[in-house]
Amino acid sequence: MANSLGRHVLAEINGCSFDILNDREKVEAIMVNAALEAGAEVREVVFHKFSPQGVSGVVVISESHLAIHTWPELGYAAVDVFTCGDRVNPWVACNFLTNHFKAGHMAATEIKRGIIEDPKEAVNI
């Protein structure tokens, strides 16, 4: 059976607060705290506020990243949480985000990343 290097959760978060999703500082703080709550080590943070509305950003963690793009007018946030190793649980971050965005619903899919059937086939660079 193949092992994976990481887990990548793609979350569709709906019914969120317009005021939260349209506030760069709030979205950034919630994303950073979601990473910390999941046990990740935060390295760098970059967020941008769009006009007339919306926020995009990424939290780079030692274990990979959390990324978001918001559509406040739709109460919607598209979120990726990618974690490598088995120490950080991406679902903890997704549930934290859902709660703090005051969302009505989250639908998410987990994808295994870095599936290497035979380590001898891996390319050394």
N, C-alpha and C positions, 0 to 999 in steps of 0.2 A: 504494500500500500504506500502511496506517495505521501510525503510530508510537505507542508507548505511553509513558506518563509513568513507569511503574514496573512492577516484578515482585513478585508476591505469592505466596509459597510456603506452602502449607498442608501441614504435616507431621504424620503419625501415627507416633509413636515408641513402639515396644513392646519389652517384655523388659528394661525399665530396672531399675536398682537401687532397691529400696524406700527404703533409707537416704538415697540422694541425693535422690530425688523428694520425700521428706517433710521435707527440711531447707531452710528458707527461705533461709538464708545461702548454702548450697551452690548451690541453684538460681539465686539472684540472681547469684552470682559467675560461674557457668558461662554464664548468659545475657549478662552484660556482656562477658565474654571472647569469646563467640561473635561479638558485634557488632564488637568491636575486631579480632578475627581476620579478619573479612570486610572490614575497612577503613572501618567506619562511625565517625562521630563521635557519642559518647554525650552526650546532653543531660540526661535525667532518668531516675530509676529508682524504681519503686514495686512492692513485693512484699508479699503477705499470706499468713500461715500459717493454715490452717483446722484446726478441731478436729472429729473426732479426727485427721484426716490430710488432706494436700493443700496445694498451694501455687499461687497465681495471681500473675502479675506482668506488668509491661510495662517494656521498656527503650525510651525515646523516643530516637531518633537523628535527626540532622539530615536524614537520608535517608528517614525515616518511623518504623518501629517493629518491635520483636520482642515477641511476647506468648506467654504460656504458661499452661496450667492442667494440673495433674498429678493423677493418680489413683494414688498409690503402691501401694495394695493390689492394683491391676491391673498394675503395672509400666508404666503408660501415661502419655504426655505428649502433649497437643494443642498444637501450636506454629504460630504465624503469623510469617513473616518478610516484611515489606513494605519494599522499597527503591526509591527513586526515582532516576532517572539511571542512568548505566552504570558508575559508579565502584565500587559495592559489589555483590558477588555474593551473593545470598541463599542459594545452595547451599553456599557455604563455611560460613556460620553453621549451617545445618541439619546438615551433616556433622560439624561441631565438637560440636554438641549431642548427636548420636547417639553419638559416641565417648565424650564425658565423662559421659553418663548411663549408660554401660555397656550400651547397648541391644543387643538381639538383631536388631532389624529397624526400618527406617524406610521408610514409603511416603509419597510426597509428590506434590503436583500444583502446577504453576506456572500462575498466571493473570496475563495482562497487564492492568494497570490504567491508566485514563486514556487509553483509545483514542479519539483525536479524528480523525475522518475528514477534516474540513475545518476548519482553524483559524479560518476566517472565521465559522463557526457557533458558536464558543465565546462564551459569555455573559460580558460584562465586568461585574463587580460594583463 
